[in-house]
Amino acid sequence: MHCSKNAPATPSSEPGNSSASLSAHGPFALENIPGGEGEDDVRGGTTGVKTPQSSSTRQEDGRTAQSEESTAIEDGTPSLTPQHSRHHQVDATDAKQRYQLERDGNPPPNPRKGSKIIISFPRGDPENPYNWPTRRKIFVLFVGIVSVVNSTLGSSLPAGATHYLADYYHITSQAQLVLPISLFLVGYVFGPVVFAPLSETYGRRIVMVSTFALFTIFTLGCAVAPNWPFFLVFRLLCGITASSAIAVVGGLFADIYNDPITRGRAMAFFMAATACGPQLAPIISGYISVITWRWTFWVGLIIAGISLAFLCLMRETYGPAILKRRAQRMRQATGNPNIFAPIELEKKGTKQMITITLTRPVRMFLFEAIVLFTCLYLSIAYAIFYLFFEAYPLIFEGIYGFDTGTAGLPFLAIGIGAFLSVGVFLYWDSVLMRAKKANAPWTEVEEYRRLPLAALGGPLYVISLFWLGWTSRSDIHWIVPILSGIPFGLGFMLVFMSLLNYITDAYEIFAASAMAATSATRSTFGAVLPIAGRPMYNNLGIAWASSLLAFLSLAMSIIPFAFIKYGDRIRANSNFCRELQEKKKQYEAEQEREESIASSPGHEISPSDTPIPRSKEEV
């Protein structure tokens, strides 16, 4: 899976993780774009004169190979055969442009604008998020998890307050009582398609802080809504703004962890935390709504307000955005208007935003098989998860006579299973590490890094559904169906951890867009299926309704096995992966030539008296 976001990474076979690290930035110093006389070169934060030898390191037959590639990108004309369809051309061009931007070492030149100095991170640069101290990375991890817990907590917060909402607003239709959760999930559909690509253009922090602030305001709106329509509108707006965290946090962790093992473990804790919110929310609302249902949302507002304070303290993690600020400071300090960050040379405007950036998740869903089938599997699993907010009250209130607050407690079993999945993930990671040290051949196969966990989680998920359906009877103690939540939570999270990490490894520089595609599709299913949940359980009965879901999940569980067998061929036919792999090979060849020249006698870089200006918060 060599669609590398960090170009310098050679194919590594890190146990349990991808062969290349996710990155938004590369290790190179500033590099000059040819286009005028007196080419200045800035390296390692200093400015010097680029020597003819250095300038010629990538020249072949009097032409710069990199310049030819970059010019093709700048002109938007990818090197594709005529039989490629238009979407193939768009995907290939998109992949090339993002690779050029995010490797930062050789950004696309624009000879029509004269000589430009393109800045990037020198090796060991403390402003590079990869080089941040551990405590700062832990804070980013904490903030990311907190923001997602708020999002998922908000999604199911009305679950325990349904009866009280119905009495207050005089709602008698069961279909309408599902809407507070379903409309929130509808917001999940549209939000990631916009916020994930925007975070790859303008940076993570501004997108996350602004959307979370709006989420906090709309949660306040839910608490004071004067009537049912207003309440539903605020729930929809909450869902749209809360979806930003779901879509962006994966890229946030990719920005700070270049070590694939550490990144994979961070993602495991992150995804386990996402399962906490939906389980805690029914308990909170079930007990607090006895006082008044409005206090359910006041509690949600308090939690969101505290979390927003932490989010505001988080620094920008997206490398290209950090370099953009650095370039702005350098232009101001030096008076040189030709200093740019790679992201500033991207084609922008409404047409570019609509046709390339915002459509990227849609194109990945439609034309990338790995994304498509991952979306289908996760959508079914996610929809069943949210359908349980309809099924559990029918089982534990209807059959066993639990009150509203107590009926939320069975969800804790799912949470226990979710946290057990972290232990399974870490154990599998250790197995891979030992196998790698022993040079086991199977560790070189990319699909074996993640997908065995999904192959285990799928059957557990199916078993739990049959378990719940056929033990939910008055003559069987209530603890028996409750315990089915443990394999359910374990299987659910193993499937999610495995497949989301797999597509992250496959489409590394497009991690946020790929996750946005999965988020949008699974939220569509999650919003629609629960509406049919109560009628389905009433008509089929608890046992056969759960069995129907189990058989559907059984069919989906084939997907990880198919990826294990055919995944390498699928990736070989991917426009994104193919183009990025080609660019990576070109880069590695250029890097070898650069290192050869740098180590040759007489080659040195002149120092400069002009350091890179830095803001206080970045020092």
C-alpha positions in Angstrom: 0.0 0.0 0.0 2.5 2.5 -1.1 0.4 5.6 -1.6 2.7 7.6 0.6 1.9 10.9 2.1 5.4 11.2 3.3 7.5 10.9 0.2 10.8 10.1 1.8 9.5 7.0 3.4 10.8 3.9 1.7 8.7 0.8 1.6 8.9 -0.2 5.2 7.2 -3.2 6.6 6.4 -1.9 10.0 4.4 -4.5 11.9 0.7 -3.9 12.0 0.9 -0.8 9.9 1.3 0.7 6.5 4.4 0.6 4.4 4.6 4.4 4.4 3.8 7.0 6.9 1.0 9.5 6.7 2.4 13.0 6.3 1.5 16.4 5.4 5.1 17.5 5.1 8.5 16.3 4.1 12.0 16.7 5.5 13.5 19.0 2.9 14.7 22.6 3.3 13.6 25.4 1.1 14.0 24.9 -2.6 14.1 27.4 -5.5 11.9 27.2 -8.5 13.7 27.9 -11.7 12.3 30.8 -13.6 14.5 33.8 -13.4 18.1 35.0 -13.0 20.0 34.7 -9.7 18.2 31.7 -8.3 18.4 31.9 -4.5 18.2 28.8 -2.5 17.2 28.5 1.1 18.0 25.3 3.0 17.7 24.4 6.6 16.3 27.9 7.4 19.2 29.7 5.8 19.6 31.5 2.5 22.4 30.7 0.1 23.4 30.7 -3.5 22.4 27.6 -5.4 25.4 26.3 -7.1 25.3 25.0 -10.7 26.2 21.6 -9.5 23.2 21.6 -7.1 21.0 22.9 -9.7 21.9 20.2 -12.1 21.4 17.3 -9.8 18.1 16.4 -11.3 18.9 17.3 -14.9 18.9 14.8 -17.7 19.8 15.9 -21.3 19.6 19.5 -20.3 16.1 19.2 -19.0 14.9 18.9 -15.4 12.9 15.8 -15.0 11.1 17.1 -12.0 10.3 20.4 -13.7 8.7 18.4 -16.6 6.5 16.5 -14.1 5.6 19.5 -12.1 4.8 21.6 -15.2 2.4 18.8 -16.3 0.7 19.1 -13.0 0.6 22.8 -13.1 -1.0 22.7 -16.5 -3.5 20.1 -15.3 -2.5 17.6 -18.1 -1.7 14.2 -16.5 0.2 11.7 -18.5 -2.7 9.3 -19.2 -3.6 7.3 -22.2 -6.5 8.5 -24.4 -8.7 5.6 -23.4 -8.9 6.8 -19.8 -12.2 8.2 -18.8 -12.6 11.8 -17.6 -12.8 10.8 -13.9 -9.6 8.8 -14.3 -7.9 11.9 -15.5 -9.3 14.0 -12.6 -8.2 11.4 -10.1 -4.7 11.1 -11.5 -4.3 14.9 -11.7 -5.6 15.2 -8.1 -3.2 12.6 -6.9 -0.2 14.2 -8.6 -1.1 17.7 -7.3 -1.5 16.5 -3.7 1.7 14.5 -3.8 3.6 17.6 -5.0 2.1 19.7 -2.3 2.5 17.4 0.6 6.0 16.1 0.1 7.1 19.8 0.1 10.5 19.0 -1.3 9.7 19.7 -4.9 6.5 21.8 -5.2 5.1 22.4 -8.6 6.8 25.3 -10.4 5.0 28.0 -12.2 7.5 29.5 -14.6 5.0 32.1 -15.7 5.4 33.9 -12.4 9.1 34.3 -12.3 11.5 33.0 -9.7 9.9 31.7 -6.5 11.5 30.4 -3.3 9.5 27.4 -2.0 9.9 26.7 1.7 9.6 23.4 3.5 10.7 21.8 6.7 14.4 21.2 7.1 15.3 18.0 9.0 14.7 18.3 12.7 12.7 21.4 12.4 10.9 21.9 15.8 7.9 23.4 14.0 7.3 20.2 12.1 4.5 18.4 14.0 6.5 15.1 13.6 9.2 16.7 15.8 6.9 18.0 18.5 7.6 16.8 22.0 5.6 13.9 23.3 3.5 15.9 25.7 2.3 18.1 22.9 1.3 15.1 20.8 -0.5 13.6 23.7 -2.5 16.8 24.1 -3.5 16.7 20.4 -4.5 13.1 20.9 -6.5 14.0 23.9 -8.2 16.9 22.2 -9.0 14.8 19.2 -10.6 12.1 21.3 -12.6 14.6 23.4 -14.0 16.3 20.3 -15.1 13.0 18.8 -16.7 11.9 22.2 -18.7 15.1 22.2 -19.8 14.4 18.6 -20.9 10.8 19.3 -22.4 11.7 22.7 -24.5 14.3 21.0 -25.7 11.8 18.4 -27.6 9.6 20.8 -28.3 12.1 23.6 -32.1 12.1 23.0 -32.3 8.3 23.3 -33.2 8.2 27.0 -35.4 11.3 26.7 -37.7 10.1 24.0 -40.8 9.7 26.2 -40.3 13.1 27.8 -39.9 14.8 24.5 -43.0 13.1 23.2 -45.0 14.3 26.3 -43.7 17.9 26.1 -44.2 18.4 22.4 -47.3 16.2 22.1 -45.7 13.8 19.6 -47.6 10.5 19.1 -45.9 9.3 15.9 -43.1 6.7 16.5 -41.5 7.7 13.2 -41.2 11.3 14.4 -39.6 10.3 17.7 -36.7 8.7 15.7 -36.0 12.0 14.0 -33.8 13.6 16.8 -31.2 10.9 16.2 -31.8 10.4 12.5 -31.5 14.1 11.6 -28.3 14.3 13.6 -26.9 11.5 11.5 -28.1 13.2 8.3 -25.8 16.0 9.3 -23.0 13.4 9.5 -23.7 12.7 5.8 -23.1 16.2 4.5 -20.6 17.6 6.9 -17.5 15.3 6.2 -17.8 15.8 2.5 -17.1 19.5 3.0 -15.0 19.6 6.2 -12.5 16.9 5.4 -11.3 18.4 2.1 -11.3 21.9 3.6 -9.0 20.7 6.4 -6.6 19.5 3.6 -6.7 23.0 2.1 -6.9 25.5 5.0 -5.6 23.4 7.9 -7.1 21.3 10.7 -7.4 23.8 13.5 -9.5 26.5 11.9 -12.0 23.9 10.6 -12.3 22.0 13.9 -12.5 25.1 16.2 -15.0 26.9 14.1 -17.3 23.9 13.6 -17.1 22.8 17.2 -18.0 26.4 18.4 -21.1 26.2 16.1 -21.9 22.8 17.5 -21.8 24.2 21.0 -24.2 27.0 20.0 -26.6 24.6 18.3 -26.6 22.4 21.4 -27.7 25.4 23.3 -30.5 25.8 20.7 -31.7 22.3 21.4 -31.9 23.0 25.1 -34.1 26.1 24.7 -36.0 25.0 21.5 -39.6 26.4 21.9 -41.3 23.8 19.6 -40.7 20.5 17.8 -39.7 21.9 14.4 -37.1 24.2 16.0 -35.8 21.3 18.0 -35.3 19.1 14.9 -33.6 21.9 13.0 -31.1 22.4 15.8 -30.5 18.7 15.9 -29.7 18.7 12.2 -27.3 21.6 12.6 -25.7 19.9 15.5 -25.1 16.9 13.4 -23.6 18.9 10.5 -21.1 20.7 12.7 -20.3 17.7 14.9 -19.4 15.7 11.8 -16.3 17.8 11.4 -14.5 16.0 14.3 -15.4 12.5 12.9 -13.9 13.4 9.5 -10.9 15.4 10.4 -9.4 13.7 13.5 -7.9 10.9 11.5 -5.9 13.4 9.5 -5.0 15.2 12.7 -3.3 12.1 14.1 -1.6 11.5 10.7 -0.1 15.0 11.0 1.8 14.3 14.2 2.7 10.6 14.1 5.0 9.6 11.2 5.8 6.3 13.0 3.1 3.9 11.7 3.1 1.8 14.9 2.4 4.8 17.1 -0.1 6.1 14.7 -2.0 2.8 14.6 -2.2 2.7 18.3 -3.4 6.2 18.6 -6.1 5.4 16.1 -7.1 2.3 18.1 -7.7 4.4 21.2 -9.4 7.1 19.2 -11.9 4.6 17.6 -12.6 2.9 21.0 -13.4 6.3 22.4 -15.9 7.0 19.6 -17.9 4.1 21.0 -18.1 5.6 24.4 -20.3 8.6 23.5 -23.3 6.6 22.1 -23.3 4.3 25.1 -23.0 7.0 27.8 -25.6 9.3 26.2 -28.7 7.1 26.9 -27.7 6.7 30.5 -27.2 10.4 31.0 -30.5 11.3 29.3 -32.4 8.5 30.9 -31.6 9.6 34.4 -31.5 13.4 34.0 -34.6 13.7 31.9 -36.6 12.7 34.9 -36.0 16.2 36.1 -36.6 17.8 32.7 -35.5 16.8 29.2 -33.9 20.2 28.7 -31.3 19.4 31.4 -30.1 16.6 29.1 -29.0 19.2 26.6 -27.7 21.6 29.2 -25.3 18.8 30.4 -24.3 18.3 26.8 -23.7 22.0 26.5 -21.5 22.1 29.6 -19.4 19.2 28.3 -19.1 20.9 24.9 -18.1 24.2 26.4 -15.3 22.7 28.5 -14.1 20.7 25.5 -14.1 23.8 23.3 -11.6 25.5 25.7 -9.2 22.6 25.2 -9.7 22.7 21.4 -8.9 26.4 21.3 -5.5 25.6 22.9 -4.5 23.1 20.3 -2.0 24.3 17.7 -2.2 23.8 14.0 -1.0 20.3 13.0 -1.3 20.5 9.2 2.2 20.9 7.8 1.3 22.9 4.6 -0.7 25.3 6.7 2.2 25.8 9.1 4.5 26.5 6.2 2.0 29.0 4.8 2.2 31.1 8.0 6.0 30.8 7.9 6.1 32.0 4.3 3.9 35.0 5.2 6.3 35.9 8.1 9.3 35.6 5.9 7.8 37.8 3.2 7.1 40.4 5.8 10.5 40.1 7.4 12.6 40.1 4.2 10.5 42.2 1.9 10.8 39.4 -0.7 7.4 38.8 -2.3 8.6 35.6 -4.0 8.7 33.4 -0.9 5.9 30.9 -0.9 4.7 27.7 0.8 3.6 24.9 -1.5 0.0 25.2 -0.5 0.0 28.8 -1.7 0.7 27.6 -5.3 -2.2 25.3 -5.5 -4.9 26.2 -8.0 -7.7 27.7 -6.0 -11.1 29.3 -6.7 -14.7 28.2 -6.8 -14.2 25.9 -9.8 -11.2 24.1 -8.3 -12.9 23.8 -4.9 -16.1 22.3 -6.4 -14.6 20.1 -9.2 -11.6 18.8 -7.3 -11.5 19.3 -3.6 -15.2 18.8 -2.6 -15.8 16.0 -5.1 -12.8 14.0 -3.9 -14.7 11.9 -1.3 -17.5 11.3 -3.9 -15.0 10.2 -6.6 -13.3 7.9 -4.1 -16.6 6.3 -3.2 -17.7 5.8 -6.8 -14.5 4.7 -8.5 -12.2 3.2 -5.7 -13.2 -0.4 -4.9 -11.5 -0.4 -1.5 -13.4 2.7 -0.4 -16.7 1.5 -2.0 -16.8 -1.9 -0.3 -15.4 -0.6 3.0 -18.2 2.0 3.0 -20.9 -0.7 2.4 -19.7 -2.9 5.2 -19.2 -0.1 7.7 -22.6 1.4 6.8 -24.4 -1.8 7.6 -22.5 -2.2 10.9 -23.1 1.4 11.8 -26.8 1.3 11.0 -27.3 -1.7 13.2 -25.4 0.0 16.0 -27.8 3.0 15.9 -30.8 0.7 15.4 -30.1 -0.7 18.9 -31.3 2.6 20.3 -34.8 1.4 19.1 -34.3 -2.3 19.9 -32.9 -2.0 23.4 -35.9 -0.1 24.8 -38.2 -2.7 23.2 -36.3 -5.5 24.9 -35.3 -4.2 28.3 -38.3 -1.9 28.9 -40.9 -4.0 27.1 -39.8 -7.6 28.0 -37.9 -7.0 31.3 -39.7 -3.9 32.7 -36.6 -1.6 33.1 -37.3 2.0 33.7 -35.9 4.7 31.3 -32.7 5.3 33.2 -31.9 1.6 33.8 -32.7 0.7 30.2 -29.6 2.6 29.2 -27.3 0.5 31.3 -27.2 -2.5 28.9 -25.3 -0.2 26.5 -22.3 -0.4 28.9 -21.7 -4.0 27.8 -21.1 -2.7 24.3 -18.6 -0.2 25.7 -16.8 -3.0 27.5 -16.5 -4.9 24.3 -15.2 -1.7 22.6 -12.4 -1.3 25.1 -11.5 -5.0 24.9 -10.9 -4.4 21.2 -8.0 -2.1 22.0 -6.3 -5.0 23.9 -6.9 -7.3 20.9 -5.5 -4.7 18.6 -2.3 -4.2 20.7 -1.9 -7.9 21.0 -2.1 -8.3 17.2 0.4 -5.5 16.8 2.9 -7.3 19.1 2.4 -10.5 17.1 3.3 -8.7 13.9 6.3 -7.1 15.5 7.7 -10.5 16.6 6.9 -12.0 13.2 8.7 -9.1 11.5 11.8 -9.5 13.6 11.7 -13.2 12.6 11.5 -12.2 8.9 8.3 -14.1 8.4 7.3 -13.7 4.7 3.6 -13.1 5.5 4.5 -9.8 7.2 5.5 -8.3 3.9 1.9 -8.7 2.6 0.1 -5.4 3.2 -3.4 -6.9 3.7 -2.2 -9.1 6.6 -1.4 -6.0 8.6 -4.9 -4.9 9.3 -7.5 -7.1 7.8 -7.2 -10.2 10.1 -8.8 -8.1 12.8 -11.9 -7.6 10.6 -11.9 -11.2 9.7 -12.2 -11.9 13.5 -14.6 -9.1 14.2 -17.1 -10.0 11.5 -18.1 -13.4 12.9 -18.2 -12.0 16.5 -20.6 -9.3 15.3 -22.9 -11.9 13.6 -22.9 -14.2 16.7 -23.8 -11.3 19.0 -26.9 -10.5 16.9 -28.2 -14.1 17.0 -27.4 -14.2 20.7 -29.4 -11.0 21.4 -32.4 -12.1 19.3 -32.9 -15.6 20.6 -32.2 -15.0 24.3 -34.4 -11.9 24.7 -37.3 -13.7 26.4 -39.0 -13.3 29.7 -38.0 -16.8 30.8 -34.3 -16.0 30.3 -32.5 -13.8 32.8 -31.9 -10.2 31.6 -28.1 -10.5 32.0 -27.9 -13.0 29.1 -29.0 -10.7 26.4 -27.1 -7.9 28.0 -23.9 -9.9 27.8 -24.4 -10.2 24.0 -23.3 -6.6 23.9 -19.7 -7.6 24.7 -19.0 -9.6 21.5 -21.1 -7.0 19.7 -18.9 -4.1 20.8 -15.7 -6.2 20.3 -16.6 -7.2 16.8 -18.0 -3.8 15.8 -14.8 -2.0 16.9 -12.4 -4.6 15.3 -14.2 -4.3 12.0 -14.0 -0.5 12.2 -10.4 -0.4 13.4 -9.3 -2.8 10.7 -11.0 -1.3 7.7 -10.5 2.3 8.6 -6.8 1.7 9.1 -6.7 -0.2 5.9 -8.1 2.5 3.8 -5.9 5.0 5.6 -2.9 3.0 4.6 -4.1 2.6 1.1 -4.9 6.3 0.5 -2.6 8.0 2.9 -2.4 11.6 1.6 -6.2 11.4 1.1 -6.9 9.9 4.5 -9.4 12.6 5.5 -11.3 12.4 2.2 -11.4 8.6 2.3 -12.7 8.7 5.9 -15.2 11.4 4.9 -16.6 9.0 2.2 -17.0 6.3 4.8 -18.5 8.7 7.3 -21.1 10.1 4.9 -22.2 6.7 3.6 -22.5 5.0 7.0 -24.3 8.0 8.4 -26.8 7.7 5.6 -27.6 4.1 6.6 -27.5 5.1 10.3 -30.1 7.8 9.7 -32.5 5.7 7.6 -32.4 2.2 9.0 -33.5 3.1 12.6 -36.7 4.7 11.2 -37.6 1.2 10.0 -36.3 -0.5 13.2 -39.4 -0.4 15.4 -41.8 -1.5 12.7 -39.4 -4.3 11.8 -39.1 -5.5 15.4 -42.9 -5.3 15.9 -43.7 -7.2 12.7 -40.9 -9.9 12.8 -40.4 -10.1 16.5 -37.2 -9.7 18.5 -35.7 -13.0 17.4 -36.3 -12.9 13.7 -35.6 -9.2 13.3 -32.2 -9.6 15.0 -31.6 -12.7 12.8 -32.3 -10.7 9.7 -29.6 -8.2 10.7 -27.3 -11.1 11.5 -27.7 -12.7 8.0 -27.1 -9.3 6.4 -23.9 -8.8 8.5 -22.8 -12.4 7.6 -22.9 -11.4 3.9 -20.9 -8.3 4.6 -18.2 -10.2 6.6 -17.0 -11.7 3.3 -15.5 -8.3 2.3 -12.3 -8.5 4.5 -11.5 -12.0 3.2 -11.9 -10.7 -0.4 -9.6 -7.8 0.3 -7.0 -10.2 1.7 -7.1 -12.3 -1.4 -7.5 -9.5 -4.1 -6.4 -6.4 -2.3 -3.0 -6.1 -4.1 -4.7 -6.3 -7.5 -7.4 -3.8 -6.5 -4.7 -1.3 -5.4 -2.8 -1.9 -8.6 -5.8 -0.7 -10.5 -6.4 2.4 -8.3 -5.8 5.7 -10.0 -4.8 7.3 -6.7 -2.4 4.6 -5.6 -0.9 4.1 -9.1 -0.1 7.7 -9.6 1.3 8.2 -6.1 3.4 5.1 -6.4 4.9 6.4 -9.6 5.7 9.7 -8.0 7.2 8.0 -5.0 9.6 6.0 -7.2 10.6 9.2 -9.0 11.2 10.9 -5.7 13.3 8.1 -4.3 15.6 8.2 -7.4 15.9 12.0 -7.1 16.7 11.7 -3.3 19.5 9.2 -4.0 21.0 11.6 -6.6 20.7 14.5 -4.1 22.4 12.6 -1.4 25.2 11.5 -3.8 25.8 15.1 -4.8 25.6 16.3 -1.1 28.3 13.8 -0.1 30.6 14.6 -3.0 33.8 16.6 -2.2 33.6 20.3 -2.5 29.9 20.5 -2.1 28.7 22.8 0.7 25.8 25.1 1.4 26.5 28.8 2.2 25.2 30.1 5.4 23.0 33.1 5.7 22.4 35.9 8.1 18.6 35.8 7.6 17.0 33.2 9.9 13.4 32.1 9.5 11.1 34.3 11.6 9.0 32.4 14.0 6.1 33.3 16.1 6.2 32.9 19.9 3.7 30.1 19.9 5.7 28.1 17.4 9.0 28.4 19.1 
